Amino acid sequence: MDTQRKYGRTWHYPFSPGTTSDDRINAGYWRDLQAIDTLVHTEKLDGENNCLNRYGVFARSHAAPTDSAWTSRIRQRWQLLKNDLGDLELFGENLYAVHSIEYRALEQDFYLFAVRCKDMWLSWEEVQFYAALFDFQCVPEIPLPQPADDESRWRQHFLALTGSRGAFDPWDVQTGQPCTLEGIVSRNADAFPVDSFAHNVFKYVRKNHVKTTQHWKRNWRRALMGWEFAHKEEK
């Protein structure tokens, strides 16, 4: 297994307003969608992309296993399942630390969104299977009609969902106000080769989405679970 293979860069939909100068746009997204039998949409969560494989827990770069304070809990979980991973690599959103969005209805702090095995990204059904096997939850799904022949109509349906609040009650940490979900990630529900990632995974990021600065690690804080917020409100 090549431990240096990080999660692929996800190209933006052309109508994704939250792009930066170094982001990539999939101008041919509609042609790619037409080649996909079933598309699954999930909420883009504001955390750290972590990979669990038999060699350790890796952050986004995959340069070496991470030892950050905010991965301590998931590294403890890894100790329990590392011998059962084999060639599997589990990718999830680590929400243990608050970044730009504070979620006030979290049920746990790690949500699985992909599983890689050798040179294949496994199907969404298999992702759900391994999530259940290893006692994780998957990132929340967002219902949306499958792409048909009318690109404009499908895009309207898609954009109508981008202003929703999301599954976990997100709040902007800078303004202290409720905010919409950060974005939506779409993927082919079927398995696909690693080298076809750009044609099978797509994302939308909202305009003016809050970005975590490089200094967030100095004063990071643990994300509270939903029950902890509820307990605070009762006092």
C-alpha positions, 0 to 999 in steps of 0.5 A: 500500500502506498501510504503517500496517496492522499485523498484526491483534489475534488473539482468544483462545479462551474456554479460553485461560488466559493472557489479560490485561485488554486481551485479546479473547475470541472467545466465538463461536469454535465457530461461526467454526470450523464455517464453516472448511473446514480449520484449521491450528494452529501453535506460538506463538513468543516473539519479535517480530512483524516485517513485511517489505514493500517499504518496510522492516522493521516491528515490531509498531506499524508506526509507522515502519520499525524500526532496532533492533539485534535486527532487524539480521539480518532487515534485511540479508535484507530488502535482498536481497528488497525489490525482489521483494516488490511488494504482498506483506507477509511476517509472521514471528516474529523470534527473534534476541533472547531474550525470556521463552523461550530456545529451544535447538534453533533452526535459524534466527531468523526464522519466517514465519507469514502473508503479506498481499497488499493486502486479503487474507491469503493461504492457508497453502499460499501462505505456505509457497510464499513462505517457500520462495521467499524461503528462510525456514521457517514456524512449526512446525505442530501436528497436530490433528483438524479440528473436527466436531460435538463441541465438547467432544471437539475442545477436549479434543484441543486442550488435550492438546497445549498441555502439549507442549514444542514444536519448539525446546526452550523454556526459561524464562529466569527459572527456568532450567528447561524449559517448555512451548510458549507457546501455539497459533495457529489459522488458516483454511488458505484465504485470507480478507479482512483485515477478517475476521481476527477470525473466521479466526485464534484463539490459546491462551496458557498460564497464567502464561506469562512476560511480557517486561518493558519493560526487556528491551531494555536487556540483551537478548542474541542467541539461540543456534542449536541447533548453538551449544548442541550445541557448548557441551555438547561442551566 
